[in-house]
C-alpha cells in the first residue's frame, strides 16, 4: 500500500514538472517570436529608407 501511494505522488510530481516545462517553453518561444518580429520590422524600415 505504501508503494502505491509513493508511486502516485511521484507520478503527480512528474506531471507537475512536465506542465511547468511546457508553460515555460511557450513563454520563451513567444518572446523569441516577438524579438524576431521586431528585428524584421527594423530591417523593413531600413530597406524602405534606402530604397529611393
PDB file of N, CA, C and O in Angstrom:
ATOM      1  N   UNK A   1       0.826  -1.205   0.000  1.00  0.00           N
ATOM      2  CA  UNK A   1       0.000   0.000   0.000  1.00  0.00           C
ATOM      3  C   UNK A   1       0.863   1.258   0.000  1.00  0.00           C
ATOM      4  O   UNK A   1       0.552   2.218  -0.705  1.00  0.00           O
ATOM      5  N   UNK A   2       1.940   1.266   0.779  1.00  0.00           N
ATOM      6  CA  UNK A   2       2.826   2.433   0.838  1.00  0.00           C
ATOM      7  C   UNK A   2       3.497   2.672  -0.515  1.00  0.00           C
ATOM      8  O   UNK A   2       3.701   3.819  -0.914  1.00  0.00           O
ATOM      9  N   UNK A   3       3.836   1.607  -1.209  1.00  0.00           N
ATOM     10  CA  UNK A   3       4.470   1.738  -2.519  1.00  0.00           C
ATOM     11  C   UNK A   3       3.501   2.392  -3.496  1.00  0.00           C
ATOM     12  O   UNK A   3       3.909   3.230  -4.300  1.00  0.00           O
ATOM     13  N   UNK A   4       2.231   2.024  -3.438  1.00  0.00           N
ATOM     14  CA  UNK A   4       1.217   2.587  -4.318  1.00  0.00           C
ATOM     15  C   UNK A   4       1.084   4.096  -4.101  1.00  0.00           C
ATOM     16  O   UNK A   4       1.007   4.853  -5.068  1.00  0.00           O
ATOM     17  N   UNK A   5       1.057   4.531  -2.865  1.00  0.00           N
ATOM     18  CA  UNK A   5       0.950   5.961  -2.540  1.00  0.00           C
ATOM     19  C   UNK A   5       2.203   6.703  -3.007  1.00  0.00           C
ATOM     20  O   UNK A   5       2.117   7.804  -3.550  1.00  0.00           O
ATOM     21  N   UNK A   6       3.368   6.087  -2.789  1.00  0.00           N
ATOM     22  CA  UNK A   6       4.625   6.694  -3.203  1.00  0.00           C
ATOM     23  C   UNK A   6       4.670   6.870  -4.720  1.00  0.00           C
ATOM     24  O   UNK A   6       5.058   7.933  -5.205  1.00  0.00           O
ATOM     25  N   UNK A   7       4.284   5.859  -5.462  1.00  0.00           N
ATOM     26  CA  UNK A   7       4.283   5.935  -6.923  1.00  0.00           C
ATOM     27  C   UNK A   7       3.284   6.966  -7.429  1.00  0.00           C
ATOM     28  O   UNK A   7       3.536   7.654  -8.418  1.00  0.00           O
ATOM     29  N   UNK A   8       2.161   7.067  -6.752  1.00  0.00           N
ATOM     30  CA  UNK A   8       1.161   8.058  -7.141  1.00  0.00           C
ATOM     31  C   UNK A   8       1.714   9.472  -6.945  1.00  0.00           C
ATOM     32  O   UNK A   8       1.504  10.342  -7.790  1.00  0.00           O
ATOM     33  N   UNK A   9       2.409   9.700  -5.849  1.00  0.00           N
ATOM     34  CA  UNK A   9       2.998  11.012  -5.587  1.00  0.00           C
ATOM     35  C   UNK A   9       4.104  11.335  -6.601  1.00  0.00           C
ATOM     36  O   UNK A   9       4.226  12.472  -7.057  1.00  0.00           O
ATOM     37  N   UNK A  10       4.897  10.333  -6.942  1.00  0.00           N
ATOM     38  CA  UNK A  10       5.947  10.531  -7.940  1.00  0.00           C
ATOM     39  C   UNK A  10       5.322  10.874  -9.286  1.00  0.00           C
ATOM     40  O   UNK A  10       5.820  11.755  -9.988  1.00  0.00           O
ATOM     41  N   UNK A  11       4.244  10.198  -9.659  1.00  0.00           N
ATOM     42  CA  UNK A  11       3.563  10.469 -10.929  1.00  0.00           C
ATOM     43  C   UNK A  11       3.007  11.888 -10.954  1.00  0.00           C
ATOM     44  O   UNK A  11       3.105  12.576 -11.970  1.00  0.00           O
ATOM     45  N   UNK A  12       2.430  12.324  -9.851  1.00  0.00           N
ATOM     46  CA  UNK A  12       1.901  13.691  -9.763  1.00  0.00           C
ATOM     47  C   UNK A  12       3.031  14.704  -9.872  1.00  0.00           C
ATOM     48  O   UNK A  12       2.885  15.729 -10.538  1.00  0.00           O
ATOM     49  N   UNK A  13       4.148  14.425  -9.227  1.00  0.00           N
ATOM     50  CA  UNK A  13       5.305  15.323  -9.287  1.00  0.00           C
ATOM     51  C   UNK A  13       5.797  15.471 -10.726  1.00  0.00           C
ATOM     52  O   UNK A  13       6.055  16.583 -11.184  1.00  0.00           O
ATOM     53  N   UNK A  14       5.927  14.348 -11.439  1.00  0.00           N
ATOM     54  CA  UNK A  14       6.385  14.413 -12.823  1.00  0.00           C
ATOM     55  C   UNK A  14       5.375  15.134 -13.715  1.00  0.00           C
ATOM     56  O   UNK A  14       5.767  15.851 -14.636  1.00  0.00           O
ATOM     57  N   UNK A  15       4.106  14.954 -13.458  1.00  0.00           N
ATOM     58  CA  UNK A  15       3.085  15.646 -14.237  1.00  0.00           C
ATOM     59  C   UNK A  15       3.183  17.161 -14.020  1.00  0.00           C
ATOM     60  O   UNK A  15       3.057  17.938 -14.966  1.00  0.00           O
ATOM     61  N   UNK A  16       3.405  17.567 -12.785  1.00  0.00           N
ATOM     62  CA  UNK A  16       3.536  18.993 -12.475  1.00  0.00           C
ATOM     63  C   UNK A  16       4.799  19.572 -13.116  1.00  0.00           C
ATOM     64  O   UNK A  16       4.767  20.671 -13.669  1.00  0.00           O
ATOM     65  N   UNK A  17       5.901  18.840 -13.045  1.00  0.00           N
ATOM     66  CA  UNK A  17       7.140  19.306 -13.665  1.00  0.00           C
ATOM     67  C   UNK A  17       6.991  19.416 -15.179  1.00  0.00           C
ATOM     68  O   UNK A  17       7.493  20.362 -15.786  1.00  0.00           O
ATOM     69  N   UNK A  18       6.309  18.460 -15.784  1.00  0.00           N
ATOM     70  CA  UNK A  18       6.070  18.500 -17.221  1.00  0.00           C
ATOM     71  C   UNK A  18       5.234  19.700 -17.614  1.00  0.00           C
ATOM     72  O   UNK A  18       5.512  20.360 -18.615  1.00  0.00           O
ATOM     73  N   UNK A  19       4.213  19.981 -16.828  1.00  0.00           N
ATOM     74  CA  UNK A  19       3.354  21.130 -17.105  1.00  0.00           C
ATOM     75  C   UNK A  19       4.142  22.431 -16.992  1.00  0.00           C
ATOM     76  O   UNK A  19       4.004  23.315 -17.838  1.00  0.00           O
ATOM     77  N   UNK A  20       4.960  22.552 -15.958  1.00  0.00           N
ATOM     78  CA  UNK A  20       5.784  23.751 -15.798  1.00  0.00           C
ATOM     79  C   UNK A  20       6.752  23.921 -16.966  1.00  0.00           C
ATOM     80  O   UNK A  20       6.966  25.037 -17.440  1.00  0.00           O
ATOM     81  N   UNK A  21       7.325  22.835 -17.422  1.00  0.00           N
ATOM     82  CA  UNK A  21       8.251  22.884 -18.551  1.00  0.00           C
ATOM     83  C   UNK A  21       7.546  23.372 -19.806  1.00  0.00           C
ATOM     84  O   UNK A  21       8.082  24.203 -20.540  1.00  0.00           O
ATOM     85  N   UNK A  22       6.347  22.860 -20.056  1.00  0.00           N
ATOM     86  CA  UNK A  22       5.593  23.288 -21.236  1.00  0.00           C
ATOM     87  C   UNK A  22       5.228  24.762 -21.173  1.00  0.00           C
ATOM     88  O   UNK A  22       5.346  25.480 -22.166  1.00  0.00           O
ATOM     89  N   UNK A  23       4.786  25.213 -20.007  1.00  0.00           N
ATOM     90  CA  UNK A  23       4.398  26.618 -19.853  1.00  0.00           C
ATOM     91  C   UNK A  23       5.618  27.523 -20.037  1.00  0.00           C
ATOM     92  O   UNK A  23       5.533  28.545 -20.718  1.00  0.00           O
ATOM     93  N   UNK A  24       6.731  27.159 -19.445  1.00  0.00           N
ATOM     94  CA  UNK A  24       7.952  27.963 -19.587  1.00  0.00           C
ATOM     95  C   UNK A  24       8.412  27.980 -21.038  1.00  0.00           C
ATOM     96  O   UNK A  24       8.855  29.013 -21.540  1.00  0.00           O
ATOM     97  N   UNK A  25       8.310  26.850 -21.705  1.00  0.00           N
ATOM     98  CA  UNK A  25       8.698  26.773 -23.114  1.00  0.00           C
ATOM     99  C   UNK A  25       7.825  27.649 -23.986  1.00  0.00           C
ATOM    100  O   UNK A  25       8.323  28.298 -24.906  1.00  0.00           O
ATOM    101  N   UNK A  26       6.544  27.679 -23.716  1.00  0.00           N
ATOM    102  CA  UNK A  26       5.630  28.520 -24.507  1.00  0.00           C
ATOM    103  C   UNK A  26       5.976  29.989 -24.331  1.00  0.00           C
ATOM    104  O   UNK A  26       6.001  30.741 -25.305  1.00  0.00           O
ATOM    105  N   UNK A  27       6.240  30.400 -23.108  1.00  0.00           N
ATOM    106  CA  UNK A  27       6.584  31.807 -22.861  1.00  0.00           C
ATOM    107  C   UNK A  27       7.898  32.165 -23.535  1.00  0.00           C
ATOM    108  O   UNK A  27       8.044  33.265 -24.069  1.00  0.00           O
ATOM    109  N   UNK A  28       8.848  31.254 -23.516  1.00  0.00           N
ATOM    110  CA  UNK A  28      10.135  31.504 -24.145  1.00  0.00           C
ATOM    111  C   UNK A  28       9.978  31.648 -25.648  1.00  0.00           C
ATOM    112  O   UNK A  28      10.551  32.563 -26.238  1.00  0.00           O
ATOM    113  N   UNK A  29       9.224  30.777 -26.273  1.00  0.00           N
ATOM    114  CA  UNK A  29       9.019  30.832 -27.717  1.00  0.00           C
ATOM    115  C   UNK A  29       8.232  32.075 -28.110  1.00  0.00           C
ATOM    116  O   UNK A  29       8.472  32.655 -29.169  1.00  0.00           O
ATOM    117  N   UNK A  30       7.299  32.483 -27.267  1.00  0.00           N
ATOM    118  CA  UNK A  30       6.536  33.706 -27.545  1.00  0.00           C
ATOM    119  C   UNK A  30       7.476  34.907 -27.546  1.00  0.00           C
ATOM    120  O   UNK A  30       7.392  35.758 -28.431  1.00  0.00           O
ATOM    121  N   UNK A  31       8.357  34.979 -26.576  1.00  0.00           N
ATOM    122  CA  UNK A  31       9.331  36.070 -26.507  1.00  0.00           C
ATOM    123  C   UNK A  31      10.273  36.063 -27.698  1.00  0.00           C
ATOM    124  O   UNK A  31      10.608  37.119 -28.234  1.00  0.00           O
ATOM    125  N   UNK A  32      10.702  34.879 -28.116  1.00  0.00           N
ATOM    126  CA  UNK A  32      11.572  34.754 -29.276  1.00  0.00           C
ATOM    127  C   UNK A  32      10.848  35.236 -30.526  1.00  0.00           C
ATOM    128  O   UNK A  32      11.444  35.915 -31.363  1.00  0.00           O
ATOM    129  N   UNK A  33       9.586  34.897 -30.662  1.00  0.00           N
ATOM    130  CA  UNK A  33       8.800  35.343 -31.809  1.00  0.00           C
ATOM    131  C   UNK A  33       8.663  36.854 -31.845  1.00  0.00           C
ATOM    132  O   UNK A  33       8.747  37.467 -32.910  1.00  0.00           O
ATOM    133  N   UNK A  34       8.453  37.452 -30.684  1.00  0.00           N
ATOM    134  CA  UNK A  34       8.326  38.908 -30.619  1.00  0.00           C
ATOM    135  C   UNK A  34       9.649  39.582 -30.979  1.00  0.00           C
ATOM    136  O   UNK A  34       9.661  40.591 -31.685  1.00  0.00           O
ATOM    137  N   UNK A  35      10.765  39.027 -30.494  1.00  0.00           N
ATOM    138  CA  UNK A  35      12.076  39.590 -30.815  1.00  0.00           C
ATOM    139  C   UNK A  35      12.360  39.481 -32.312  1.00  0.00           C
ATOM    140  O   UNK A  35      12.856  40.426 -32.926  1.00  0.00           O
ATOM    141  N   UNK A  36      12.045  38.334 -32.889  1.00  0.00           N
ATOM    142  CA  UNK A  36      12.257  38.126 -34.320  1.00  0.00           C
ATOM    143  C   UNK A  36      11.407  39.087 -35.133  1.00  0.00           C
ATOM    144  O   UNK A  36      11.870  39.623 -36.140  1.00  0.00           O
ATOM    145  N   UNK A  37      10.191  39.308 -34.717  1.00  0.00           N
ATOM    146  CA  UNK A  37       9.301  40.233 -35.410  1.00  0.00           C
ATOM    147  C   UNK A  37       9.861  41.662 -35.342  1.00  0.00           C
ATOM    148  O   UNK A  37       9.815  42.391 -36.333  1.00  0.00           O
ATOM    149  N   UNK A  38      10.380  42.056 -34.199  1.00  0.00           N
ATOM    150  CA  UNK A  38      10.945  43.399 -34.045  1.00  0.00           C
ATOM    151  C   UNK A  38      12.151  43.588 -34.965  1.00  0.00           C
ATOM    152  O   UNK A  38      12.307  44.648 -35.572  1.00  0.00           O
ATOM    153  N   UNK A  39      12.999  42.572 -35.072  1.00  0.00           N
ATOM    154  CA  UNK A  39      14.155  42.653 -35.964  1.00  0.00           C
ATOM    155  C   UNK A  39      13.688  42.780 -37.417  1.00  0.00           C
ATOM    156  O   UNK A  39      14.224  43.588 -38.176  1.00  0.00           O
ATOM    157  N   UNK A  40      12.701  41.989 -37.795  1.00  0.00           N
ATOM    158  CA  UNK A  40      12.160  42.057 -39.153  1.00  0.00           C
ATOM    159  C   UNK A  40      11.585  43.418 -39.473  1.00  0.00           C
ATOM    160  O   UNK A  40      11.787  43.930 -40.574  1.00  0.00           O
ATOM    161  N   UNK A  41      10.878  44.011 -38.538  1.00  0.00           N
ATOM    162  CA  UNK A  41      10.305  45.338 -38.755  1.00  0.00           C
ATOM    163  C   UNK A  41      11.404  46.391 -38.897  1.00  0.00           C
ATOM    164  O   UNK A  41      11.291  47.299 -39.720  1.00  0.00           O
ATOM    165  N   UNK A  42      12.454  46.275 -38.107  1.00  0.00           N
ATOM    166  CA  UNK A  42      13.570  47.216 -38.206  1.00  0.00           C
ATOM    167  C   UNK A  42      14.246  47.113 -39.567  1.00  0.00           C
ATOM    168  O   UNK A  42      14.556  48.127 -40.194  1.00  0.00           O
ATOM    169  N   UNK A  43      14.471  45.884 -40.019  1.00  0.00           N
ATOM    170  CA  UNK A  43      15.078  45.683 -41.338  1.00  0.00           C
ATOM    171  C   UNK A  43      14.197  46.252 -42.443  1.00  0.00           C
ATOM    172  O   UNK A  43      14.691  46.863 -43.390  1.00  0.00           O
ATOM    173  N   UNK A  44      12.906  46.049 -42.318  1.00  0.00           N
ATOM    174  CA  UNK A  44      11.971  46.550 -43.319  1.00  0.00           C
ATOM    175  C   UNK A  44      12.005  48.081 -43.379  1.00  0.00           C
ATOM    176  O   UNK A  44      11.999  48.663 -44.463  1.00  0.00           O
ATOM    177  N   UNK A  45      12.040  48.723 -42.221  1.00  0.00           N
ATOM    178  CA  UNK A  45      12.097  50.184 -42.171  1.00  0.00           C
ATOM    179  C   UNK A  45      13.386  50.706 -42.806  1.00  0.00           C
ATOM    180  O   UNK A  45      13.362  51.678 -43.560  1.00  0.00           O
ATOM    181  N   UNK A  46      14.509  50.056 -42.499  1.00  0.00           N
ATOM    182  CA  UNK A  46      15.791  50.473 -43.090  1.00  0.00           C
ATOM    183  C   UNK A  46      15.775  50.293 -44.599  1.00  0.00           C
ATOM    184  O   UNK A  46      16.281  51.146 -45.329  1.00  0.00           O
ATOM    185  N   UNK A  47      15.206  49.206 -45.072  1.00  0.00           N
ATOM    186  CA  UNK A  47      15.137  48.951 -46.513  1.00  0.00           C
ATOM    187  C   UNK A  47      14.276  50.000 -47.205  1.00  0.00           C
ATOM    188  O   UNK A  47      14.603  50.447 -48.304  1.00  0.00           O
ATOM    189  N   UNK A  48      13.181  50.392 -46.568  1.00  0.00           N
ATOM    190  CA  UNK A  48      12.308  51.417 -47.154  1.00  0.00           C
ATOM    191  C   UNK A  48      13.014  52.770 -47.206  1.00  0.00           C
ATOM    192  O   UNK A  48      12.823  53.522 -48.161  1.00  0.00           O
ATOM    193  N   UNK A  49      13.825  53.091 -46.203  1.00  0.00           N
ATOM    194  CA  UNK A  49      14.561  54.361 -46.181  1.00  0.00           C
ATOM    195  C   UNK A  49      15.596  54.436 -47.303  1.00  0.00           C
ATOM    196  O   UNK A  49      15.819  55.502 -47.875  1.00  0.00           O
ATOM    197  N   UNK A  50      16.227  53.302 -47.616  1.00  0.00           N
ATOM    198  CA  UNK A  50      17.292  53.283 -48.602  1.00  0.00           C
ATOM    199  C   UNK A  50      16.815  52.845 -49.982  1.00  0.00           C
ATOM    200  O   UNK A  50      17.630  52.664 -50.886  1.00  0.00           O
ATOM    201  N   UNK A  51      15.530  52.677 -50.154  1.00  0.00           N
ATOM    202  CA  UNK A  51      15.007  52.221 -51.437  1.00  0.00           C
ATOM    203  C   UNK A  51      15.032  53.335 -52.483  1.00  0.00           C
ATOM    204  O   UNK A  51      15.132  53.057 -53.678  1.00  0.00           O
ATOM    205  N   UNK A  52      14.943  54.555 -52.059  1.00  0.00           N
ATOM    206  CA  UNK A  52      14.890  55.672 -53.013  1.00  0.00           C
ATOM    207  C   UNK A  52      16.235  56.135 -53.446  1.00  0.00           C
ATOM    208  O   UNK A  52      16.341  57.065 -54.244  1.00  0.00           O
TER     209      UNK A  52
END
